[in-house]
Amino acid sequence: MNKNIRTAAPFFVAFVSATTLTACGGDQQQASAPPAPAVSVVVTAFQSAPLVSELPGRTTPYMVAELRPQVTGIIQKRLFTEGSTISAGQTLYQIDPATYQAAYDSAKANLARSEANLYNARMKAERYGELVGIEAVSKQANDDAVAALKQAEADVAAARAALDKARIDLDFTRVKSPIPGHIGRSLVTPGALVTANQAAALATVQQLDPIYVDLTQSSADLQRLRREVESGTVSRSDHGTIPVQLFLEDGSQYALEGALEFSEVSVDPSTGSVTMRATFPNPKGELLPGMYVRARLSQGQSEQAILLPHAAVSHDPRGQATVLVVNDKDTVETRPVQVRNVLGNSWVITGGLAAGEKVIVEGTQKVRSGMLVRAEDINTQNTQAKAPSAAPVVE
């Protein structure tokens, strides 16, 4: 029996040692479990924020005039410098006026002859009017005199109209600009034959101060804005104009502010967008026709918006904006939100969050949905960091 005890003793000792080591390892694993990671959060609150849209657009001239001749003739002179600024009514081309001057002189002579005939017919009609009363002339002769007077009056009117037509044609030999602005290159030279109302323009004048900017916005965005206005979540002012800021192709902001003029009442079926037009002053000619620009304009005021820092919002593979929220159990949740626009360094959130929720703004890289975290209000952290430290105690 003693022999059996001595044989089993080593196995018993090994078993007890293994059990003890296992228990100690479990305690060490429990003791070494990592604490919940700390994340910085902001507590959401509803506030009023402007709804700003950034829309693409193109610059277009305020007015455009394509110069075409209204009479046929040979260009004698070009009276402008290509690319210069011109005024309304300035003569730009001179067409040979010789034939039109002759037609004007002929029409003027015809008018003088008609007026002389009218004077003779009037005198005769007056004399016959007196003589017919004493039966010195027949009624038929008097009627013929009255008819001749009316015929002479009609001839004078026709001659005067012909003179006006000749004067207009003579004036059309001087091709003038109907608008002020900048004129481009000339498409004809002196000596060229031009015809009345030809298809090809002689030159083009564009008024660029002020200048239009045509913007496009999707009809879905306009419908959403209209629903928000009707529900009361967005307020709009009916007084005054809507200011517009402009950004050029290189990203720089245009110095002068414009104003929204009008919005189309129909949707382009090919693009599903609505065209809006803004007017900008352009005294230095910085904006040229056809430039691609982006315009930023306010389309109302949201009374229940939430502002979040840029770091708090991310996008999933489908492009949906999301945030990480710490719920009342200190667990992380992924929440889709509706981002309306940018306001300074913040996103304007108009849906997906309620007031009083904790949104993670720092530490999003080390957490995921479902994790237990320790939330610290970033505003409290900033207050503590800015608080002055206590003075050292000198003993």
C-alpha positions in Angstrom: 0.0 0.0 0.0 2.8 2.4 0.9 4.4 1.5 -2.4 1.2 2.5 -4.3 1.1 5.8 -2.4 4.7 6.5 -3.3 3.9 5.7 -7.0 0.8 8.0 -7.2 2.3 11.0 -5.3 4.2 12.5 -8.3 1.0 12.5 -10.4 -1.0 14.2 -7.7 1.5 16.9 -7.3 1.6 17.5 -11.1 -2.2 17.7 -11.2 -2.4 20.2 -8.3 0.3 22.3 -9.9 -1.4 22.4 -13.3 -4.7 23.4 -11.7 -3.0 26.2 -9.7 -1.3 27.5 -12.8 -4.6 27.5 -14.8 -6.4 29.4 -12.1 -3.6 32.0 -11.9 -3.6 32.4 -15.7 -7.3 33.1 -15.7 -6.9 35.7 -13.0 -4.1 37.3 -15.0 -6.2 37.4 -18.2 -9.1 39.0 -16.3 -6.7 41.5 -14.7 -5.1 42.4 -18.0 -8.4 43.1 -20.0 -8.1 46.5 -21.7 -10.3 49.3 -20.4 -13.0 50.9 -22.6 -11.3 53.4 -25.0 -12.0 57.1 -24.4 -13.5 59.2 -27.2 -14.3 62.8 -27.4 -17.9 63.7 -28.2 -20.1 66.7 -28.7 -23.7 66.9 -27.4 -26.1 67.8 -30.2 -28.4 70.8 -29.9 -30.9 72.3 -32.4 -30.0 75.8 -33.6 -30.8 78.2 -36.5 -28.5 77.9 -39.4 -28.5 79.2 -43.0 -29.1 76.8 -45.8 -26.4 77.5 -48.4 -26.2 75.8 -51.8 -23.1 75.7 -54.0 -24.1 75.5 -57.6 -22.1 75.2 -60.9 -22.6 77.8 -63.6 -21.4 79.6 -66.6 -21.0 83.3 -67.3 -23.0 84.8 -70.1 -23.1 88.4 -71.5 -25.7 90.8 -70.2 -26.5 91.8 -73.8 -25.2 90.6 -77.1 -25.6 92.3 -80.5 -24.5 90.7 -83.8 -23.9 93.5 -86.3 -25.3 92.8 -89.8 -25.8 95.2 -92.7 -29.3 96.3 -93.6 -28.3 97.7 -97.0 -26.1 96.2 -99.8 -22.8 97.9 -100.7 -19.1 98.0 -100.4 -17.4 98.4 -97.0 -15.4 101.7 -97.3 -14.0 102.0 -93.7 -13.8 100.1 -90.5 -14.1 102.7 -87.7 -13.1 100.7 -84.6 -10.3 98.8 -83.0 -10.9 95.1 -82.5 -11.3 94.2 -78.8 -12.0 97.8 -77.7 -14.8 99.2 -75.7 -17.5 101.0 -77.7 -20.6 103.1 -76.9 -24.1 102.7 -78.0 -24.8 104.5 -81.3 -21.1 104.5 -82.3 -20.5 104.1 -86.1 -18.4 100.9 -86.7 -18.5 100.5 -90.5 -19.1 102.8 -93.4 -20.7 101.4 -96.5 -20.4 103.3 -99.7 -23.3 105.8 -99.6 -23.2 107.1 -103.2 -26.1 105.3 -104.6 -28.2 105.8 -101.5 -27.4 109.5 -101.4 -28.6 109.7 -105.0 -31.8 107.9 -104.2 -32.4 110.3 -101.3 -31.9 113.3 -103.5 -34.3 111.9 -106.1 -36.9 111.2 -103.4 -36.5 114.7 -102.1 -37.1 116.2 -105.6 -40.1 114.0 -106.1 -41.5 115.3 -102.9 -41.0 118.9 -104.0 -42.8 118.2 -107.3 -45.7 116.5 -105.6 -46.0 119.4 -103.2 -46.1 121.8 -106.2 -48.8 119.8 -107.8 -50.7 119.8 -104.5 -50.6 123.6 -104.4 -52.0 123.9 -107.9 -54.7 121.3 -107.2 -55.7 123.1 -104.0 -56.0 126.5 -105.7 -58.1 125.1 -108.5 -60.4 123.3 -106.1 -60.9 126.5 -104.1 -61.8 128.5 -107.2 -64.2 125.8 -108.5 -65.8 125.7 -105.1 -66.7 129.4 -105.4 -67.8 129.2 -109.0 -70.1 126.2 -108.6 -72.2 128.3 -106.2 -73.1 130.8 -109.0 -73.3 128.0 -111.5 -70.2 129.4 -113.4 -68.8 125.8 -113.6 -70.6 122.5 -113.7 -70.8 120.3 -110.7 -68.9 117.7 -112.6 -65.9 120.1 -113.1 -66.0 120.9 -109.4 -66.0 117.2 -108.4 -63.1 116.6 -110.7 -61.1 119.5 -109.0 -61.9 118.0 -105.6 -60.7 114.6 -106.7 -57.5 116.0 -108.2 -56.8 117.7 -104.9 -57.1 114.5 -103.0 -54.9 112.7 -105.6 -52.3 115.4 -105.1 -52.4 115.0 -101.3 -51.9 111.3 -101.7 -49.0 111.9 -104.1 -47.3 114.1 -101.5 -47.8 111.5 -98.8 -46.3 108.8 -101.0 -43.4 111.1 -101.9 -42.7 111.9 -98.3 -42.7 108.2 -97.4 -40.3 107.5 -100.2 -38.0 110.3 -98.9 -38.1 108.8 -95.4 -37.2 105.4 -96.8 -34.3 106.9 -98.8 -33.2 108.7 -95.6 -33.3 105.4 -93.6 -31.3 103.5 -96.3 -28.7 106.3 -96.4 -28.4 106.2 -92.6 -28.0 102.4 -92.7 -24.8 102.9 -94.7 -23.3 103.8 -91.3 -23.4 100.5 -89.3 -23.8 101.5 -85.7 -23.7 99.6 -82.4 -27.1 99.3 -80.7 -25.5 98.6 -77.3 -22.4 99.6 -75.3 -19.8 97.0 -74.6 -16.7 95.2 -76.0 -16.4 94.4 -79.7 -14.6 91.4 -80.9 -12.7 90.8 -84.2 -14.1 92.0 -87.4 -15.1 89.4 -90.0 -14.9 91.7 -93.0 -12.4 94.2 -94.3 -12.7 97.4 -96.3 -13.5 96.6 -99.9 -15.7 93.6 -99.0 -19.2 93.4 -100.5 -22.0 93.0 -98.0 -25.7 92.4 -98.6 -28.7 93.4 -96.7 -29.7 91.1 -93.8 -27.0 88.6 -94.6 -26.5 85.5 -92.4 -22.9 86.2 -91.5 -22.3 88.9 -88.8 -19.8 91.7 -89.4 -18.8 91.7 -85.7 -20.2 90.9 -82.3 -20.7 93.4 -79.4 -21.1 92.0 -75.9 -22.0 94.0 -72.8 -20.1 92.5 -69.9 -20.8 95.0 -67.1 -22.9 93.8 -65.4 -22.7 90.1 -66.4 -25.0 87.1 -66.0 -24.1 83.8 -64.3 -26.5 81.0 -65.2 -26.7 78.4 -62.5 -28.2 74.9 -62.4 -29.9 73.2 -59.5 -31.6 69.8 -59.4 -35.3 69.8 -59.3 -35.1 67.4 -56.3 -33.3 69.9 -54.2 -35.8 72.6 -55.0 -38.7 70.3 -54.1 -37.0 69.4 -50.8 -36.5 73.0 -50.0 -40.2 73.7 -50.8 -41.4 70.9 -48.5 -39.1 72.2 -45.7 -40.6 75.7 -46.1 -44.1 74.4 -46.0 -43.4 72.3 -42.9 -41.9 75.3 -41.1 -38.4 73.8 -40.6 -37.0 76.3 -43.1 -37.8 80.0 -43.1 -37.3 82.3 -46.0 -37.5 86.1 -46.3 -39.6 87.6 -49.1 -37.9 91.0 -48.8 -34.9 92.1 -50.7 -32.7 90.1 -53.0 -30.8 86.9 -52.4 -27.0 87.6 -52.3 -24.7 85.3 -54.2 -20.9 84.8 -53.8 -18.9 83.6 -56.7 -15.8 81.4 -56.9 -13.7 81.2 -60.0 -12.1 78.2 -61.7 -8.9 78.5 -59.6 -10.9 78.4 -56.4 -10.5 82.1 -55.6 -13.5 84.1 -54.5 -14.7 86.9 -56.7 -14.5 90.2 -54.8 -17.9 91.6 -55.7 -21.2 90.1 -54.6 -24.1 89.4 -57.0 -27.8 88.9 -56.6 -30.2 86.2 -57.8 -32.4 87.5 -60.5 -34.9 84.7 -61.3 -35.4 81.0 -61.4 -36.9 79.0 -64.3 -40.4 77.6 -63.9 -39.7 74.5 -66.0 -37.4 71.6 -65.6 -34.9 70.6 -68.3 -36.0 67.0 -69.2 -32.5 66.0 -70.3 -30.8 67.0 -67.1 -33.6 67.2 -64.5 -32.3 70.6 -63.4 -33.7 74.1 -63.1 -31.7 77.1 -64.4 -31.3 80.2 -62.1 -29.7 83.5 -63.2 -27.6 85.8 -61.0 -26.2 89.2 -61.9 -22.7 90.4 -61.0 -21.0 93.8 -61.4 -18.0 93.4 -63.6 -16.3 96.9 -63.7 -12.8 95.5 -64.4 -13.8 92.9 -66.9 -12.5 90.0 -64.8 -15.4 87.8 -65.7 -15.5 86.8 -69.3 -18.3 85.0 -71.2 -18.1 81.2 -71.0 -16.1 80.9 -67.7 -16.9 78.0 -65.5 -17.7 79.2 -62.0 -19.3 78.1 -58.7 -21.9 80.2 -56.9 -22.8 80.0 -53.2 -26.2 81.3 -52.3 -28.5 81.2 -49.3 -31.9 79.6 -49.9 -33.4 80.0 -46.5 -32.9 79.4 -42.7 -33.3 76.1 -41.0 -34.7 76.4 -37.4 -33.8 72.8 -36.4 -30.3 72.3 -37.7 -27.4 70.6 -35.9 -23.8 71.8 -36.5 -21.1 69.1 -36.4 -17.3 69.4 -37.0 -16.0 68.0 -40.3 -14.2 65.2 -38.4 -17.4 63.8 -37.0 -19.0 63.0 -40.4 -17.8 60.2 -42.8 -19.3 58.6 -45.8 -19.9 54.9 -46.5 -19.1 53.2 -49.8 -22.5 54.2 -51.2 -21.8 57.9 -50.4 -24.2 58.0 -47.4 -23.1 60.4 -44.7 -22.8 58.7 -41.3 -21.7 59.6 -37.7 -20.8 57.5 -34.7 -23.1 58.0 -31.7 -22.6 56.9 -28.1 -25.9 55.7 -26.8 -27.1 55.6 -23.2 -25.4 52.3 -22.6 -22.0 53.8 -23.7 -22.1 51.7 -26.8 -21.1 53.0 -30.3 -23.8 53.2 -33.0 -23.5 54.1 -36.6 -26.1 56.6 -37.6 -26.9 57.8 -41.2 -27.5 61.6 -41.3 -28.7 64.1 -43.8 -25.9 66.7 -44.6 -27.3 69.9 -46.1 -24.3 72.1 -46.6 -21.0 73.5 -45.1 -21.1 76.4 -42.8 -17.6 77.5 -41.9 -15.8 74.6 -40.2 -19.0 72.6 -39.6 -21.5 70.5 -41.5 -25.2 71.5 -41.3 -27.1 68.4 -40.4 -30.9 68.5 -41.1 -31.9 64.9 -40.4 -30.9 61.7 -38.6 -30.0 63.1 -35.2 -32.0 64.4 -32.2 -31.0 67.0 -29.6 -28.9 65.7 -26.7 -27.2 62.9 -28.5 -23.4 62.3 -28.1 -21.6 62.3 -31.5 -17.9 61.1 -31.6 -15.6 63.8 -33.0 -12.2 62.4 -31.9 -11.2 58.8 -31.7 -13.3 57.5 -34.5 -10.4 55.5 -35.9 -10.1 53.3 -32.8 -13.7 52.4 -32.3 -16.4 50.6 -34.3 -20.1 50.0 -34.0 -21.0 47.9 -31.0 -17.9 48.8 -28.9 -18.1 49.9 -25.3 -16.5 53.3 -24.9 -16.0 56.0 -22.4 -17.4 59.3 -23.7 -15.8 62.6 -22.8 -17.4 65.9 -23.7 -15.0 67.8 -25.9 -16.3 71.2 -24.7 -15.5 70.2 -21.1 -12.1 69.1 -22.2 -11.4 72.4 -23.9 -12.7 74.3 -20.8 -10.3 72.4 -18.5 -7.4 72.8 -20.9 -7.9 76.6 -20.9 -8.4 76.9 -17.1 -5.3 78.4 -15.3 -3.3 76.0 -13.2 -3.0 76.6 -9.5 0.0 78.5 -8.2 2.7 76.4 -6.5 2.7 76.4 -2.7 5.9 77.7 -1.3 6.7 76.4 2.2 
